Amino acid sequence: MIRSKENLLGARAFMIGVILAIAVGILGASYLRELYAIMLAVLVVLGLIIGFVNIAPHDVNTFLMASVSLVIVSFAGAAGIKNIELLNIEIGDIVSSTLGALLVLVVPATIIVAIKSLFSISQTS
């Protein structure tokens, strides 16, 4: 099987984005300080790359369903899990921050794929 370079770029952007989102979420704004805004900007750029090059036309519906589900669950989870603490570790803040970072990655990709899908629908009608 031959893989296209665009798909490989998108797959790597997705993998790097998820790892970076988890790292940003665990470290949080308190440890990163000046780098936090830069890391979030990198996540947005990776999300745009994922949206433009990673999703094959036959996977659009699956991607949109999965990403919309992730966005809804992450948004609800980030809002509702704030006050959990275990052994003086604020687990709720870590989980909330991680879900927020995943949102920053997935939302731009979802918007791009949805817009591309709408253009595709309008051209075939």
C-alpha positions in Angstrom: 0.0 0.0 0.0 1.3 3.4 -1.0 0.7 6.3 1.4 0.4 9.8 0.2 2.7 12.5 1.8 -0.3 14.6 2.7 -1.9 11.8 4.7 1.3 11.1 6.4 1.7 14.8 7.3 -1.8 14.9 8.7 -1.4 11.7 10.7 1.8 13.0 12.2 0.2 16.4 12.9 -2.6 14.6 14.7 -0.3 12.4 16.7 1.9 15.3 17.7 -1.1 17.4 18.5 -2.6 14.8 20.8 0.7 14.3 22.6 1.2 18.1 22.9 -2.4 18.6 24.1 -1.9 16.0 26.8 1.4 17.6 27.9 -0.1 21.1 27.9 -3.1 19.8 29.9 -0.9 18.1 32.5 1.5 20.9 32.9 -1.2 23.5 32.7 -0.8 27.3 32.5 0.8 27.5 35.9 3.9 25.6 34.9 4.2 26.8 31.3 3.5 30.5 31.9 5.0 32.3 28.8 4.9 29.2 26.7 1.2 28.4 27.3 -0.1 30.8 24.7 2.5 29.6 22.2 1.6 25.9 22.8 -2.1 26.7 22.3 -1.3 28.5 19.0 0.7 25.4 17.9 -2.3 23.3 18.7 -4.5 25.5 16.6 -2.1 25.3 13.7 -1.8 21.5 14.0 -5.6 21.4 14.1 -5.8 23.3 10.8 -3.2 21.0 9.2 -5.3 18.0 10.3 -8.4 19.5 8.9 -6.9 20.4 5.5 -4.8 17.2 4.8 -5.7 14.3 7.1 -9.3 13.4 6.4 -10.1 11.2 3.3 -13.4 12.0 1.6 -14.9 8.6 2.7 -13.9 9.3 6.4 -15.5 12.7 6.6 -18.8 11.6 8.3 -16.9 9.4 10.8 -14.5 12.2 11.6 -17.3 14.7 12.1 -19.3 12.4 14.3 -16.2 11.6 16.4 -15.0 15.1 16.7 -18.3 16.6 17.5 -18.8 13.9 20.2 -15.3 14.7 21.6 -16.0 18.5 21.6 -19.3 18.0 23.5 -17.8 15.6 26.0 -14.7 17.7 26.5 -16.6 20.9 27.0 -19.0 19.3 29.5 -16.2 17.4 31.2 -13.9 20.5 31.4 -16.7 22.5 33.0 -17.9 19.8 35.4 -14.8 18.2 36.8 -12.9 21.2 38.3 -13.1 20.4 42.0 -11.6 16.9 42.3 -8.5 16.5 44.4 -6.5 13.4 45.4 -3.4 13.4 47.6 -3.1 17.2 47.2 -3.0 16.9 43.5 -5.7 18.8 41.7 -6.8 16.1 39.3 -9.9 18.0 38.2 -7.8 20.9 37.0 -5.4 18.6 35.2 -8.3 16.7 33.4 -10.1 20.0 32.7 -7.0 21.6 31.3 -6.2 18.5 29.1 -9.7 18.4 27.8 -9.5 22.1 27.0 -6.2 21.6 25.1 -7.8 18.8 23.1 -10.6 21.2 22.2 -8.1 23.7 21.0 -6.7 21.0 18.7 -9.9 19.4 17.5 -12.2 22.4 17.0 -10.2 24.0 14.1 -9.9 20.6 12.3 -13.7 20.0 12.8 -14.5 23.4 11.4 -12.3 22.9 8.3 -13.6 19.4 7.6 -17.2 20.6 8.0 -16.7 23.6 5.6 -15.0 21.3 3.1 -17.9 18.9 3.4 -20.5 21.7 2.8 -18.6 22.8 -0.3 -18.5 19.2 -1.5 -22.3 18.9 -1.0 -23.0 22.2 -2.7 -20.9 21.2 -5.8 -22.6 17.9 -6.2 -26.2 19.3 -5.9 
